[in-house]
Amino acid sequence: MHVLVTGAGGMLGRELKAAFAEGWQVTALSRAELDVARWGDVRERVAEARPDVVVNSAAFTDVDGCESRVDHAMQINAIGAKNVAAAAEAIGAACVQVSTDFVFRGDAHEPYCENDPVGPESVYARSKYWGEVLCREVSSKLTIVRTQWLYGHGGKNFVETILRLASERDELSIVGDQFGCPTFCRDLAQGIRRLVEEATPGTYHLSGRGSCSWFEFAQRILELAGVTGVTVKPTTAAAFGRPAPRPAYSVLRNYHLELTLGDFVREWPEMLAEYLRERSAAN
Ligand SMILES: NC(=O)c1ccc[n+]([C@@H]2O[C@H](COP(=O)([O-])OP(=O)(O)OC[C@H]3O[C@@H](n4cnc5c(N)ncnc54)[C@H](OP(=O)(O)O)[C@@H]3O)[C@@H](O)[C@H]2O)c1
């Protein structure tokens, strides 16, 4: 079996490459090798490679940047996603589109299931949701995987930001009134492989088990990394004041996944501990 991964230079893209390395032929294309916004190139490259499955991990992920670059966000996250799904469909390949918890409004009080009503608010959220819609329109073998709060090796992410800030300051103010679930890209990539190999197409949530606020996440990062002498204080999203609105509560329940493949996803602190162990071994 042959998988083609787009956005392969990103945090998830790298882990996808590794997750499929054994037993699969992998064509991993970075942005420089394939721009998903260019329909002609996408159609040509996918037709040439003739994979059985295409996984689209390419996206414009700068959530605040999307607010001022609306067309750019739509071009990559919506049209780009459709291009990949349509190119896969044209050769009879299955498609996996990676989506986000941001499709939900965030005013729930319990974890979101796959069939809960969406309510995307930011430009990023709307572009990703439109990506879901367009992919469904063009692909007959589509798996949408919604995930959240990703971190992984070699990427810009919250874990790295906290560790950097902790080396520069002795007090950090972190948002305490937004809740989600941190997810290691490794677990997500391996879960995507299982979905491709063992499940039927559909919409699935795949994020770490459990939930926390950004404040609690930061505390756990420092604790597991053995950082001492840094005080973490909770602040509010309103006080932090970022350009893009973010859901206050967007914990995902991996409901469809559990009913299909069982309850194999790890608790988020276990994922984080592994990431930090690997990170410190590499440094
Ligand atoms: N990060 C999160 O917390 C999070 C949460 C939920 C869902 N997701 C979704 O998970 C997926 C993977 O995200 P990630 O966290 O791995 O983000 P990432 O590290 O930013 O990776 C995205 C990759 O896509 C590439 N890209 C951007 N525009 C492209 C284009 N036009 N054509 C081809 N590639 C392009 C980027 O390249 P450049 O770096 O060169 O721009 C980058 O390598 C995305 O679909 C994202 O929306 C992420």
The ligand as an SDF file (V2000), in Angstrom:
LIG
                    3D

 48 52  0  0  0  0  0  0  0  0999 V2000
   -1.4000   22.6510   15.6600 N   0  0  0  0  0  0  0  0  0  0  0  0
   -2.5640   22.4140   16.2580 C   0  0  0  0  0  0  0  0  0  0  0  0
   -2.7180   22.6330   17.4620 O   0  0  0  0  0  0  0  0  0  0  0  0
   -3.7170   21.8240   15.4680 C   0  0  0  0  0  0  0  0  0  0  0  0
   -4.9290   21.5840   16.1250 C   0  0  0  0  0  0  0  0  0  0  0  0
   -5.9740   21.0160   15.4030 C   0  0  0  0  0  0  0  0  0  0  0  0
   -5.8160   20.7000   14.0740 C   0  0  0  0  0  0  0  0  0  0  0  0
   -4.6440   20.9570   13.4560 N   0  0  0  0  0  0  0  0  0  0  0  0
   -4.5080   20.5890   12.0460 C   0  0  0  0  0  0  0  0  0  0  0  0
   -3.5260   19.5730   11.9630 O   0  0  0  0  0  0  0  0  0  0  0  0
   -2.8970   19.6380   10.6860 C   0  0  0  0  0  0  0  0  0  0  0  0
   -1.3890   19.6150   10.8560 C   0  0  0  0  0  0  0  0  0  0  0  0
   -1.0060   20.7930   11.5220 O   0  0  0  0  0  0  0  0  0  0  0  0
    0.4120   20.9580   12.2380 P   0  0  0  0  0  0  0  0  0  0  0  0
    0.1320   21.2330   13.6560 O   0  0  0  0  0  0  0  0  0  0  0  0
    1.3180   19.8640   11.8260 O   0  0  0  0  0  0  0  0  0  0  0  0
    0.8450   22.3540   11.6090 O   0  0  0  0  0  0  0  0  0  0  0  0
    2.2120   22.8140   10.9490 P   0  0  0  0  0  0  0  0  0  0  0  0
    3.3720   22.3030   11.7330 O   0  0  0  0  0  0  0  0  0  0  0  0
    2.0440   24.2800   10.7330 O   0  0  0  0  0  0  0  0  0  0  0  0
    2.1960   22.0470    9.5600 O   0  0  0  0  0  0  0  0  0  0  0  0
    1.4470   22.4730    8.4590 C   0  0  0  0  0  0  0  0  0  0  0  0
    2.3280   22.3010    7.2500 C   0  0  0  0  0  0  0  0  0  0  0  0
    1.5730   22.6900    6.0930 O   0  0  0  0  0  0  0  0  0  0  0  0
    2.4520   23.4150    5.2630 C   0  0  0  0  0  0  0  0  0  0  0  0
    1.7240   24.2670    4.3240 N   0  0  0  0  0  0  0  0  0  0  0  0
    1.2430   25.5160    4.5030 C   0  0  0  0  0  0  0  0  0  0  0  0
    0.6750   25.9600    3.3630 N   0  0  0  0  0  0  0  0  0  0  0  0
    0.8170   24.9670    2.4560 C   0  0  0  0  0  0  0  0  0  0  0  0
    0.4470   24.8260    1.1040 C   0  0  0  0  0  0  0  0  0  0  0  0
   -0.1760   25.8090    0.4430 N   0  0  0  0  0  0  0  0  0  0  0  0
    0.7460   23.6680    0.4650 N   0  0  0  0  0  0  0  0  0  0  0  0
    1.3850   22.6670    1.1160 C   0  0  0  0  0  0  0  0  0  0  0  0
    1.7680   22.7480    2.3910 N   0  0  0  0  0  0  0  0  0  0  0  0
    1.4790   23.8850    3.0550 C   0  0  0  0  0  0  0  0  0  0  0  0
    3.3140   24.2260    6.2050 C   0  0  0  0  0  0  0  0  0  0  0  0
    4.4780   24.6580    5.5510 O   0  0  0  0  0  0  0  0  0  0  0  0
    5.1550   26.0460    6.0050 P   0  0  0  0  0  0  0  0  0  0  0  0
    5.5790   25.8460    7.4270 O   0  0  0  0  0  0  0  0  0  0  0  0
    6.2730   26.2040    5.0410 O   0  0  0  0  0  0  0  0  0  0  0  0
    4.1010   27.1060    5.8520 O   0  0  0  0  0  0  0  0  0  0  0  0
    3.5930   23.1780    7.2850 C   0  0  0  0  0  0  0  0  0  0  0  0
    4.7240   22.4090    6.9720 O   0  0  0  0  0  0  0  0  0  0  0  0
   -3.4680   20.8740    9.9950 C   0  0  0  0  0  0  0  0  0  0  0  0
   -4.5320   20.4730    9.1610 O   0  0  0  0  0  0  0  0  0  0  0  0
   -4.0280   21.6910   11.1420 C   0  0  0  0  0  0  0  0  0  0  0  0
   -5.0770   22.5380   10.7140 O   0  0  0  0  0  0  0  0  0  0  0  0
   -3.5830   21.5080   14.1150 C   0  0  0  0  0  0  0  0  0  0  0  0
  1  2  1  0
  2  3  2  0
  2  4  1  0
  4  5  1  0
  4 48  2  0
  5  6  2  0
  6  7  1  0
  7  8  2  0
  8  9  1  0
  8 48  1  0
  9 10  1  0
  9 46  1  0
 10 11  1  0
 11 12  1  0
 11 44  1  0
 12 13  1  0
 13 14  1  0
 14 15  2  0
 14 16  1  0
 14 17  1  0
 17 18  1  0
 18 19  2  0
 18 20  1  0
 18 21  1  0
 21 22  1  0
 22 23  1  0
 23 24  1  0
 23 42  1  0
 24 25  1  0
 25 26  1  0
 25 36  1  0
 26 27  1  0
 26 35  1  0
 27 28  2  0
 28 29  1  0
 29 30  1  0
 29 35  2  0
 30 31  1  0
 30 32  2  0
 32 33  1  0
 33 34  2  0
 34 35  1  0
 36 37  1  0
 36 42  1  0
 37 38  1  0
 38 39  2  0
 38 40  1  0
 38 41  1  0
 42 43  1  0
 44 45  1  0
 44 46  1  0
 46 47  1  0
M  CHG  2   8   1  16  -1
M  END
$$$$
